[in-house]
Amino acid sequence: MKLHFDHALVARLLAHAQAASEHSPTYDQLVDPVFLKAGVSSRHPTGADVDRTKIPAGLMLVGDHGVYLSAPVRR
């Protein structure tokens, strides 16, 4: 299966993600010690344990009731 996205819209979405000061973690980043706040060493960290300023900008390919790109940012 090939997916096609409008280049201009993807570029705008990526620019939005890059301009955000904080990003939401992926599931993998949620448990990666690299992204945890200083002093957190839990084997089962929660979203509150993640330093969202360490999460790099990016886009997520999401599939549920369709397939779409998402920029996981917090304002």
mmCIF file as gemmi writes it, N, C-alpha and C atoms, coordinates in Angstrom:
data_model
loop_
_atom_site.group_PDB
_atom_site.id
_atom_site.type_symbol
_atom_site.label_atom_id
_atom_site.label_alt_id
_atom_site.label_comp_id
_atom_site.label_asym_id
_atom_site.label_entity_id
_atom_site.label_seq_id
_atom_site.pdbx_PDB_ins_code
_atom_site.Cartn_x
_atom_site.Cartn_y
_atom_site.Cartn_z
_atom_site.occupancy
_atom_site.B_iso_or_equiv
_atom_site.pdbx_formal_charge
_atom_site.auth_seq_id
_atom_site.auth_asym_id
_atom_site.pdbx_PDB_model_num
ATOM 1 N N . MET Axp A 1 ? 0.843 -1.163 0 1 0 ? 1 A 1
ATOM 2 C CA . MET Axp A 1 ? 0 0 0 1 0 ? 1 A 1
ATOM 3 C C . MET Axp A 1 ? 0.899 1.239 0 1 0 ? 1 A 1
ATOM 4 N N . LYS Axp A 2 ? 0.576 2.18 -0.848 1 0 ? 2 A 1
ATOM 5 C CA . LYS Axp A 2 ? 1.29 3.45 -0.877 1 0 ? 2 A 1
ATOM 6 C C . LYS Axp A 2 ? 0.379 4.532 -0.312 1 0 ? 2 A 1
ATOM 7 N N . LEU Axp A 3 ? 0.969 5.389 0.496 1 0 ? 3 A 1
ATOM 8 C CA . LEU Axp A 3 ? 0.233 6.528 1.039 1 0 ? 3 A 1
ATOM 9 C C . LEU Axp A 3 ? 0.774 7.792 0.408 1 0 ? 3 A 1
ATOM 10 N N . HIS Axp A 4 ? -0.1 8.697 0.096 1 0 ? 4 A 1
ATOM 11 C CA . HIS Axp A 4 ? 0.305 9.962 -0.515 1 0 ? 4 A 1
ATOM 12 C C . HIS Axp A 4 ? -0.253 11.106 0.323 1 0 ? 4 A 1
ATOM 13 N N . PHE Axp A 5 ? 0.605 12.068 0.62 1 0 ? 5 A 1
ATOM 14 C CA . PHE Axp A 5 ? 0.198 13.246 1.373 1 0 ? 5 A 1
ATOM 15 C C . PHE Axp A 5 ? 0.59 14.487 0.59 1 0 ? 5 A 1
ATOM 16 N N . ASP Axp A 6 ? -0.194 15.523 0.704 1 0 ? 6 A 1
ATOM 17 C CA . ASP Axp A 6 ? 0.09 16.791 0.041 1 0 ? 6 A 1
ATOM 18 C C . ASP Axp A 6 ? 1.369 17.401 0.623 1 0 ? 6 A 1
ATOM 19 N N . HIS Axp A 7 ? 2.361 17.615 -0.214 1 0 ? 7 A 1
ATOM 20 C CA . HIS Axp A 7 ? 3.667 18.102 0.239 1 0 ? 7 A 1
ATOM 21 C C . HIS Axp A 7 ? 3.551 19.416 0.996 1 0 ? 7 A 1
ATOM 22 N N . ALA Axp A 8 ? 2.78 20.364 0.504 1 0 ? 8 A 1
ATOM 23 C CA . ALA Axp A 8 ? 2.657 21.675 1.155 1 0 ? 8 A 1
ATOM 24 C C . ALA Axp A 8 ? 2.039 21.543 2.545 1 0 ? 8 A 1
ATOM 25 N N . LEU Axp A 9 ? 1.048 20.683 2.686 1 0 ? 9 A 1
ATOM 26 C CA . LEU Axp A 9 ? 0.411 20.497 3.991 1 0 ? 9 A 1
ATOM 27 C C . LEU Axp A 9 ? 1.352 19.792 4.972 1 0 ? 9 A 1
ATOM 28 N N . VAL Axp A 10 ? 2.12 18.826 4.494 1 0 ? 10 A 1
ATOM 29 C CA . VAL Axp A 10 ? 3.087 18.144 5.357 1 0 ? 10 A 1
ATOM 30 C C . VAL Axp A 10 ? 4.17 19.121 5.801 1 0 ? 10 A 1
ATOM 31 N N . ALA Axp A 11 ? 4.62 19.973 4.887 1 0 ? 11 A 1
ATOM 32 C CA . ALA Axp A 11 ? 5.636 20.976 5.233 1 0 ? 11 A 1
ATOM 33 C C . ALA Axp A 11 ? 5.104 21.933 6.305 1 0 ? 11 A 1
ATOM 34 N N . ARG Axp A 12 ? 3.85 22.347 6.195 1 0 ? 12 A 1
ATOM 35 C CA . ARG Axp A 12 ? 3.243 23.225 7.209 1 0 ? 12 A 1
ATOM 36 C C . ARG Axp A 12 ? 3.125 22.511 8.552 1 0 ? 12 A 1
ATOM 37 N N . LEU Axp A 13 ? 2.729 21.256 8.527 1 0 ? 13 A 1
ATOM 38 C CA . LEU Axp A 13 ? 2.595 20.477 9.755 1 0 ? 13 A 1
ATOM 39 C C . LEU Axp A 13 ? 3.95 20.29 10.435 1 0 ? 13 A 1
ATOM 40 N N . LEU Axp A 14 ? 4.981 20.01 9.653 1 0 ? 14 A 1
ATOM 41 C CA . LEU Axp A 14 ? 6.315 19.851 10.217 1 0 ? 14 A 1
ATOM 42 C C . LEU Axp A 14 ? 6.832 21.171 10.784 1 0 ? 14 A 1
ATOM 43 N N . ALA Axp A 15 ? 6.585 22.269 10.09 1 0 ? 15 A 1
ATOM 44 C CA . ALA Axp A 15 ? 6.996 23.589 10.597 1 0 ? 15 A 1
ATOM 45 C C . ALA Axp A 15 ? 6.304 23.897 11.918 1 0 ? 15 A 1
ATOM 46 N N . HIS Axp A 16 ? 5.033 23.53 12.026 1 0 ? 16 A 1
ATOM 47 C CA . HIS Axp A 16 ? 4.284 23.719 13.271 1 0 ? 16 A 1
ATOM 48 C C . HIS Axp A 16 ? 4.934 22.912 14.399 1 0 ? 16 A 1
ATOM 49 N N . ALA Axp A 17 ? 5.295 21.666 14.122 1 0 ? 17 A 1
ATOM 50 C CA . ALA Axp A 17 ? 5.923 20.818 15.127 1 0 ? 17 A 1
ATOM 51 C C . ALA Axp A 17 ? 7.286 21.378 15.542 1 0 ? 17 A 1
ATOM 52 N N . GLN Axp A 18 ? 8.054 21.861 14.592 1 0 ? 18 A 1
ATOM 53 C CA . GLN Axp A 18 ? 9.378 22.396 14.898 1 0 ? 18 A 1
ATOM 54 C C . GLN Axp A 18 ? 9.302 23.691 15.697 1 0 ? 18 A 1
ATOM 55 N N . ALA Axp A 19 ? 8.246 24.465 15.522 1 0 ? 19 A 1
ATOM 56 C CA . ALA Axp A 19 ? 8.098 25.738 16.225 1 0 ? 19 A 1
ATOM 57 C C . ALA Axp A 19 ? 7.602 25.566 17.659 1 0 ? 19 A 1
ATOM 58 N N . ALA Axp A 20 ? 7.051 24.406 17.984 1 0 ? 20 A 1
ATOM 59 C CA . ALA Axp A 20 ? 6.512 24.17 19.323 1 0 ? 20 A 1
ATOM 60 C C . ALA Axp A 20 ? 7.648 24.054 20.343 1 0 ? 20 A 1
ATOM 61 N N . SER Axp A 21 ? 7.389 24.546 21.55 1 0 ? 21 A 1
ATOM 62 C CA . SER Axp A 21 ? 8.414 24.491 22.595 1 0 ? 21 A 1
ATOM 63 C C . SER Axp A 21 ? 8.45 23.132 23.29 1 0 ? 21 A 1
ATOM 64 N N . GLU Axp A 22 ? 7.383 22.373 23.224 1 0 ? 22 A 1
ATOM 65 C CA . GLU Axp A 22 ? 7.313 21.051 23.837 1 0 ? 22 A 1
ATOM 66 C C . GLU Axp A 22 ? 6.607 20.088 22.892 1 0 ? 22 A 1
ATOM 67 N N . HIS Axp A 23 ? 6.962 18.816 22.996 1 0 ? 23 A 1
ATOM 68 C CA . HIS Axp A 23 ? 6.366 17.787 22.151 1 0 ? 23 A 1
ATOM 69 C C . HIS Axp A 23 ? 5.893 16.627 23.011 1 0 ? 23 A 1
ATOM 70 N N . SER Axp A 24 ? 4.853 15.98 22.586 1 0 ? 24 A 1
ATOM 71 C CA . SER Axp A 24 ? 4.354 14.803 23.294 1 0 ? 24 A 1
ATOM 72 C C . SER Axp A 24 ? 5.201 13.599 22.911 1 0 ? 24 A 1
ATOM 73 N N . PRO Axp A 25 ? 5.508 12.735 23.865 1 0 ? 25 A 1
ATOM 74 C CA . PRO Axp A 25 ? 6.356 11.58 23.563 1 0 ? 25 A 1
ATOM 75 C C . PRO Axp A 25 ? 5.599 10.471 22.843 1 0 ? 25 A 1
ATOM 76 N N . THR Axp A 26 ? 6.346 9.694 22.055 1 0 ? 26 A 1
ATOM 77 C CA . THR Axp A 26 ? 5.802 8.457 21.507 1 0 ? 26 A 1
ATOM 78 C C . THR Axp A 26 ? 5.811 7.431 22.641 1 0 ? 26 A 1
ATOM 79 N N . TYR Axp A 27 ? 5.229 6.277 22.405 1 0 ? 27 A 1
ATOM 80 C CA . TYR Axp A 27 ? 5.243 5.242 23.445 1 0 ? 27 A 1
ATOM 81 C C . TYR Axp A 27 ? 6.669 4.807 23.759 1 0 ? 27 A 1
ATOM 82 N N . ASP Axp A 28 ? 7.521 4.718 22.751 1 0 ? 28 A 1
ATOM 83 C CA . ASP Axp A 28 ? 8.919 4.336 22.988 1 0 ? 28 A 1
ATOM 84 C C . ASP Axp A 28 ? 9.647 5.396 23.801 1 0 ? 28 A 1
ATOM 85 N N . GLN Axp A 29 ? 9.419 6.667 23.5 1 0 ? 29 A 1
ATOM 86 C CA . GLN Axp A 29 ? 10.085 7.749 24.222 1 0 ? 29 A 1
ATOM 87 C C . GLN Axp A 29 ? 9.611 7.841 25.668 1 0 ? 29 A 1
ATOM 88 N N . LEU Axp A 30 ? 8.398 7.402 25.919 1 0 ? 30 A 1
ATOM 89 C CA . LEU Axp A 30 ? 7.835 7.463 27.27 1 0 ? 30 A 1
ATOM 90 C C . LEU Axp A 30 ? 8.645 6.629 28.257 1 0 ? 30 A 1
ATOM 91 N N . VAL Axp A 31 ? 9.25 5.556 27.804 1 0 ? 31 A 1
ATOM 92 C CA . VAL Axp A 31 ? 10.005 4.678 28.698 1 0 ? 31 A 1
ATOM 93 C C . VAL Axp A 31 ? 11.516 4.755 28.474 1 0 ? 31 A 1
ATOM 94 N N . ASP Axp A 32 ? 11.966 5.638 27.581 1 0 ? 32 A 1
ATOM 95 C CA . ASP Axp A 32 ? 13.397 5.793 27.31 1 0 ? 32 A 1
ATOM 96 C C . ASP Axp A 32 ? 14.001 6.726 28.36 1 0 ? 32 A 1
ATOM 97 N N . PRO Axp A 33 ? 14.972 6.273 29.14 1 0 ? 33 A 1
ATOM 98 C CA . PRO Axp A 33 ? 15.566 7.097 30.196 1 0 ? 33 A 1
ATOM 99 C C . PRO Axp A 33 ? 16.143 8.419 29.685 1 0 ? 33 A 1
ATOM 100 N N . VAL Axp A 34 ? 16.504 8.481 28.417 1 0 ? 34 A 1
ATOM 101 C CA . VAL Axp A 34 ? 17.065 9.703 27.835 1 0 ? 34 A 1
ATOM 102 C C . VAL Axp A 34 ? 16.079 10.873 27.946 1 0 ? 34 A 1
ATOM 103 N N . PHE Axp A 35 ? 14.786 10.579 27.892 1 0 ? 35 A 1
ATOM 104 C CA . PHE Axp A 35 ? 13.773 11.621 27.859 1 0 ? 35 A 1
ATOM 105 C C . PHE Axp A 35 ? 13.125 11.902 29.219 1 0 ? 35 A 1
ATOM 106 N N . LEU Axp A 36 ? 13.564 11.211 30.257 1 0 ? 36 A 1
ATOM 107 C CA . LEU Axp A 36 ? 12.978 11.419 31.578 1 0 ? 36 A 1
ATOM 108 C C . LEU Axp A 36 ? 13.54 12.669 32.254 1 0 ? 36 A 1
ATOM 109 N N . LYS Axp A 37 ? 12.751 13.223 33.153 1 0 ? 37 A 1
ATOM 110 C CA . LYS Axp A 37 ? 13.203 14.373 33.942 1 0 ? 37 A 1
ATOM 111 C C . LYS Axp A 37 ? 14.368 13.952 34.833 1 0 ? 37 A 1
ATOM 112 N N . ALA Axp A 38 ? 15.191 14.913 35.18 1 0 ? 38 A 1
ATOM 113 C CA . ALA Axp A 38 ? 16.335 14.646 36.054 1 0 ? 38 A 1
ATOM 114 C C . ALA Axp A 38 ? 15.849 14.031 37.359 1 0 ? 38 A 1
ATOM 115 N N . GLY Axp A 39 ? 16.514 12.979 37.794 1 0 ? 39 A 1
ATOM 116 C CA . GLY Axp A 39 ? 16.175 12.341 39.058 1 0 ? 39 A 1
ATOM 117 C C . GLY Axp A 39 ? 15.124 11.252 38.97 1 0 ? 39 A 1
ATOM 118 N N . VAL Axp A 40 ? 14.465 11.111 37.827 1 0 ? 40 A 1
ATOM 119 C CA . VAL Axp A 40 ? 13.442 10.069 37.675 1 0 ? 40 A 1
ATOM 120 C C . VAL Axp A 40 ? 14.13 8.79 37.22 1 0 ? 40 A 1
ATOM 121 N N . SER Axp A 41 ? 13.899 7.721 37.945 1 0 ? 41 A 1
ATOM 122 C CA . SER Axp A 41 ? 14.512 6.447 37.581 1 0 ? 41 A 1
ATOM 123 C C . SER Axp A 41 ? 13.504 5.302 37.654 1 0 ? 41 A 1
ATOM 124 N N . SER Axp A 42 ? 12.247 5.625 37.518 1 0 ? 42 A 1
ATOM 125 C CA . SER Axp A 42 ? 11.191 4.618 37.615 1 0 ? 42 A 1
ATOM 126 C C . SER Axp A 42 ? 11.285 3.608 36.476 1 0 ? 42 A 1
ATOM 127 N N . ARG Axp A 43 ? 10.979 2.349 36.782 1 0 ? 43 A 1
ATOM 128 C CA . ARG Axp A 43 ? 10.917 1.324 35.737 1 0 ? 43 A 1
ATOM 129 C C . ARG Axp A 43 ? 9.628 1.453 34.933 1 0 ? 43 A 1
ATOM 130 N N . HIS Axp A 44 ? 8.648 2.172 35.489 1 0 ? 44 A 1
ATOM 131 C CA . HIS Axp A 44 ? 7.364 2.356 34.817 1 0 ? 44 A 1
ATOM 132 C C . HIS Axp A 44 ? 6.992 3.84 34.855 1 0 ? 44 A 1
ATOM 133 N N . PRO Axp A 45 ? 7.723 4.681 34.11 1 0 ? 45 A 1
ATOM 134 C CA . PRO Axp A 45 ? 7.448 6.118 34.154 1 0 ? 45 A 1
ATOM 135 C C . PRO Axp A 45 ? 6.091 6.453 33.54 1 0 ? 45 A 1
ATOM 136 N N . THR Axp A 46 ? 5.568 7.579 33.955 1 0 ? 46 A 1
ATOM 137 C CA . THR Axp A 46 ? 4.312 8.083 33.397 1 0 ? 46 A 1
ATOM 138 C C . THR Axp A 46 ? 4.63 9.313 32.553 1 0 ? 46 A 1
ATOM 139 N N . GLY Axp A 47 ? 3.63 9.846 31.908 1 0 ? 47 A 1
ATOM 140 C CA . GLY Axp A 47 ? 3.815 11.052 31.11 1 0 ? 47 A 1
ATOM 141 C C . GLY Axp A 47 ? 4.344 12.216 31.921 1 0 ? 47 A 1
ATOM 142 N N . ALA Axp A 48 ? 4.008 12.258 33.212 1 0 ? 48 A 1
ATOM 143 C CA . ALA Axp A 48 ? 4.477 13.336 34.084 1 0 ? 48 A 1
ATOM 144 C C . ALA Axp A 48 ? 5.976 13.233 34.362 1 0 ? 48 A 1
ATOM 145 N N . ASP Axp A 49 ? 6.571 12.067 34.127 1 0 ? 49 A 1
ATOM 146 C CA . ASP Axp A 49 ? 7.994 11.864 34.373 1 0 ? 49 A 1
ATOM 147 C C . ASP Axp A 49 ? 8.873 12.262 33.187 1 0 ? 49 A 1
ATOM 148 N N . VAL Axp A 50 ? 8.257 12.566 32.058 1 0 ? 50 A 1
ATOM 149 C CA . VAL Axp A 50 ? 8.991 12.89 30.837 1 0 ? 50 A 1
ATOM 150 C C . VAL Axp A 50 ? 9.267 14.392 30.769 1 0 ? 50 A 1
ATOM 151 N N . ASP Axp A 51 ? 10.492 14.744 30.408 1 0 ? 51 A 1
ATOM 152 C CA . ASP Axp A 51 ? 10.851 16.141 30.151 1 0 ? 51 A 1
ATOM 153 C C . ASP Axp A 51 ? 10.521 16.418 28.692 1 0 ? 51 A 1
ATOM 154 N N . ARG Axp A 52 ? 9.371 17.023 28.466 1 0 ? 52 A 1
ATOM 155 C CA . ARG Axp A 52 ? 8.868 17.22 27.108 1 0 ? 52 A 1
ATOM 156 C C . ARG Axp A 52 ? 9.732 18.151 26.264 1 0 ? 52 A 1
ATOM 157 N N . THR Axp A 53 ? 10.608 18.921 26.893 1 0 ? 53 A 1
ATOM 158 C CA . THR Axp A 53 ? 11.509 19.778 26.115 1 0 ? 53 A 1
ATOM 159 C C . THR Axp A 53 ? 12.627 18.959 25.471 1 0 ? 53 A 1
ATOM 160 N N . LYS Axp A 54 ? 12.824 17.714 25.924 1 0 ? 54 A 1
ATOM 161 C CA . LYS Axp A 54 ? 13.839 16.831 25.343 1 0 ? 54 A 1
ATOM 162 C C . LYS Axp A 54 ? 13.308 16.044 24.137 1 0 ? 54 A 1
ATOM 163 N N . ILE Axp A 55 ? 11.994 16.008 23.976 1 0 ? 55 A 1
ATOM 164 C CA . ILE Axp A 55 ? 11.391 15.248 22.876 1 0 ? 55 A 1
ATOM 165 C C . ILE Axp A 55 ? 11.59 16.029 21.583 1 0 ? 55 A 1
ATOM 166 N N . PRO Axp A 56 ? 12.201 15.417 20.56 1 0 ? 56 A 1
ATOM 167 C CA . PRO Axp A 56 ? 12.426 16.143 19.307 1 0 ? 56 A 1
ATOM 168 C C . PRO Axp A 56 ? 11.135 16.327 18.511 1 0 ? 56 A 1
ATOM 169 N N . ALA Axp A 57 ? 11.135 17.345 17.672 1 0 ? 57 A 1
ATOM 170 C CA . ALA Axp A 57 ? 9.99 17.581 16.79 1 0 ? 57 A 1
ATOM 171 C C . ALA Axp A 57 ? 9.888 16.434 15.793 1 0 ? 57 A 1
ATOM 172 N N . GLY Axp A 58 ? 8.689 16.128 15.401 1 0 ? 58 A 1
ATOM 173 C CA . GLY Axp A 58 ? 8.493 15.076 14.412 1 0 ? 58 A 1
ATOM 174 C C . GLY Axp A 58 ? 7.028 14.904 14.091 1 0 ? 58 A 1
ATOM 175 N N . LEU Axp A 59 ? 6.767 14.043 13.157 1 0 ? 59 A 1
ATOM 176 C CA . LEU Axp A 59 ? 5.405 13.715 12.764 1 0 ? 59 A 1
ATOM 177 C C . LEU Axp A 59 ? 5.169 12.243 13.04 1 0 ? 59 A 1
ATOM 178 N N . MET Axp A 60 ? 3.95 11.905 13.432 1 0 ? 60 A 1
ATOM 179 C CA . MET Axp A 60 ? 3.577 10.509 13.664 1 0 ? 60 A 1
ATOM 180 C C . MET Axp A 60 ? 2.62 10.067 12.572 1 0 ? 60 A 1
ATOM 181 N N . LEU Axp A 61 ? 2.878 8.885 12.049 1 0 ? 61 A 1
ATOM 182 C CA . LEU Axp A 61 ? 1.938 8.267 11.134 1 0 ? 61 A 1
ATOM 183 C C . LEU Axp A 61 ? 0.962 7.48 11.989 1 0 ? 61 A 1
ATOM 184 N N . VAL Axp A 62 ? -0.304 7.855 11.938 1 0 ? 62 A 1
ATOM 185 C CA . VAL Axp A 62 ? -1.323 7.284 12.813 1 0 ? 62 A 1
ATOM 186 C C . VAL Axp A 62 ? -2.324 6.506 11.974 1 0 ? 62 A 1
ATOM 187 N N . GLY Axp A 63 ? -2.712 5.362 12.468 1 0 ? 63 A 1
ATOM 188 C CA . GLY Axp A 63 ? -3.727 4.579 11.783 1 0 ? 63 A 1
ATOM 189 C C . GLY Axp A 63 ? -4.795 4.131 12.759 1 0 ? 63 A 1
ATOM 190 N N . ASP Axp A 64 ? -6.002 4.562 12.558 1 0 ? 64 A 1
ATOM 191 C CA . ASP Axp A 64 ? -7.129 4.075 13.342 1 0 ? 64 A 1
ATOM 192 C C . ASP Axp A 64 ? -8.329 3.995 12.416 1 0 ? 64 A 1
ATOM 193 N N . HIS Axp A 65 ? -9.149 5 12.365 1 0 ? 65 A 1
ATOM 194 C CA . HIS Axp A 65 ? -10.274 5.034 11.417 1 0 ? 65 A 1
ATOM 195 C C . HIS Axp A 65 ? -9.825 5.775 10.169 1 0 ? 65 A 1
ATOM 196 N N . GLY Axp A 66 ? -8.709 5.369 9.623 1 0 ? 66 A 1
ATOM 197 C CA . GLY Axp A 66 ? -8.049 6.012 8.499 1 0 ? 66 A 1
ATOM 198 C C . GLY Axp A 66 ? -6.574 6.113 8.833 1 0 ? 66 A 1
ATOM 199 N N . VAL Axp A 67 ? -5.805 6.713 7.955 1 0 ? 67 A 1
ATOM 200 C CA . VAL Axp A 67 ? -4.376 6.914 8.176 1 0 ? 67 A 1
ATOM 201 C C . VAL Axp A 67 ? -4.095 8.389 7.981 1 0 ? 67 A 1
ATOM 202 N N . TYR Axp A 68 ? -3.363 8.973 8.923 1 0 ? 68 A 1
ATOM 203 C CA . TYR Axp A 68 ? -3.08 10.4 8.829 1 0 ? 68 A 1
ATOM 204 C C . TYR Axp A 68 ? -1.777 10.719 9.546 1 0 ? 68 A 1
ATOM 205 N N . LEU Axp A 69 ? -1.26 11.922 9.301 1 0 ? 69 A 1
ATOM 206 C CA . LEU Axp A 69 ? -0.069 12.403 9.988 1 0 ? 69 A 1
ATOM 207 C C . LEU Axp A 69 ? -0.509 13.295 11.126 1 0 ? 69 A 1
ATOM 208 N N . SER Axp A 70 ? 0.233 13.224 12.218 1 0 ? 70 A 1
ATOM 209 C CA . SER Axp A 70 ? -0.071 14.039 13.392 1 0 ? 70 A 1
ATOM 210 C C . SER Axp A 70 ? 1.214 14.665 13.9 1 0 ? 70 A 1
ATOM 211 N N . ALA Axp A 71 ? 1.124 15.932 14.328 1 0 ? 71 A 1
ATOM 212 C CA . ALA Axp A 71 ? 2.247 16.608 14.97 1 0 ? 71 A 1
ATOM 213 C C . ALA Axp A 71 ? 1.944 16.651 16.446 1 0 ? 71 A 1
ATOM 214 N N . PRO Axp A 72 ? 2.582 15.798 17.252 1 0 ? 72 A 1
ATOM 215 C CA . PRO Axp A 72 ? 2.29 15.716 18.679 1 0 ? 72 A 1
ATOM 216 C C . PRO Axp A 72 ? 2.963 16.85 19.453 1 0 ? 72 A 1
ATOM 217 N N . VAL Axp A 73 ? 2.299 18.004 19.526 1 0 ? 73 A 1
ATOM 218 C CA . VAL Axp A 73 ? 2.874 19.158 20.211 1 0 ? 73 A 1
ATOM 219 C C . VAL Axp A 73 ? 1.979 19.611 21.339 1 0 ? 73 A 1
ATOM 220 N N . ARG Axp A 74 ? 2.57 20.294 22.298 1 0 ? 74 A 1
ATOM 221 C CA . ARG Axp A 74 ? 1.806 20.915 23.389 1 0 ? 74 A 1
ATOM 222 C C . ARG Axp A 74 ? 2.056 22.399 23.319 1 0 ? 74 A 1
ATOM 223 N N . ARG Axp A 75 ? 1.063 23.165 23.629 1 0 ? 75 A 1
ATOM 224 C CA . ARG Axp A 75 ? 1.216 24.626 23.616 1 0 ? 75 A 1
ATOM 225 C C . ARG Axp A 75 ? 1.26 25.141 25.016 1 0 ? 75 A 1
